């Protein structure tokens, strides 16, 4: 018996979403490293108490933005996990229905 086409499409879509999420996580990490690099460049270029204050403000702003994005990433990750569980439940239900139909 061949699997039903909609199940294959659901799993293919789920895998596609997870791959996009992994790519997004990698870009997110690269962005964080780039932000840290920018801060180091500023620290090397600016000297004095006012510059330290400005750098502190910039770093705080960047950290705040980073935390917001991180929360968004966690929310997307949770949604993907729930989507995967839903696909698994649907697959299990359809297999169970097929098993009951043959009994």
N, C-alpha and C positions, 0 to 999 in steps of 0.2 A: 504494500500500500504506500503510495506516494504522499508526502506531507502536503497539507493544504497550502495553497499559494499565499493567502493573506498572512499566515504565520511566518512564512519566509520573508515576506515584505516587511512585517513588523520587526523581525530580528535584524534585517538588513538596515532598516531605518535606525534602530537602536544602536547598532554598531557604528553607523555613520555619525550619530550624535556624540557617542563616546570618543570617537577619534577626533572630532572637531574640538571637544572639550580638552582633550590631551594637548592638542596644538595650542589652544588658548592658554592652558597652564604654562606651557613652555614660553610663549610670548610674554606672559605675565612675569615669569622669573627673569627673562632677559630685560624687561622694562625695569624691574626692581634693581638689577645690577647696574643698569645704565643710570638710574637715579642716584645710586650710591657713588658712581663715578663722577657725576656732575657735582655732587656735594664735595668730593675730594678736590676736584679742580678749583671750586670756589674757595675752599679752605687754603689751598696753596696760593691762590691769587690775592686773597684779602687778608690783611693783618690788622690788629687793633681790637679794642673792646667793642666798638660799634659794629664792626664786621662780624665778630663772634655773636653778637645779639641778632644780627640779620640772618646769619647762618643758622642759628637756633630756631628762628621763626620759619625759615625755609624748610629746615629739617622736620619741624613739627607739622607743617602743612603737608609735606610729602608723606610723612608717616600716617597722618590722618587719612589722606587719600588712599594710601596703600591699604589701610585697614578697611575702608569702605569697599574697595575692589575685592579684597580678600573675602569679606562677608558675602559679596555678590557671587564670587566663585563658589563658595560653600553652598549657597542657595541653588546654584545651577547644578552642582555636583549632587546635592540631595534630590533634586528633581530628576536627574538622570538615573540615580539609583532606584527611585520610586518607579520610574518608567520601566526599568529592567525587571523589577519585581512584578509589575503588572503584566509584562510580557510572559514572564515565567508562570504566573498564576493562570493566565489565559491558555498557555500551552498545556499546562497540567490539567485544566478543566476540560479542554477539548480532547486530550488523550483519555481522560477518565470517561468522558461521554462516549468516546469511540469504543472503549473497553466494555462499558455497560451495554452498549448497543449490540455487541457481538455475543454477550452472555445469554 
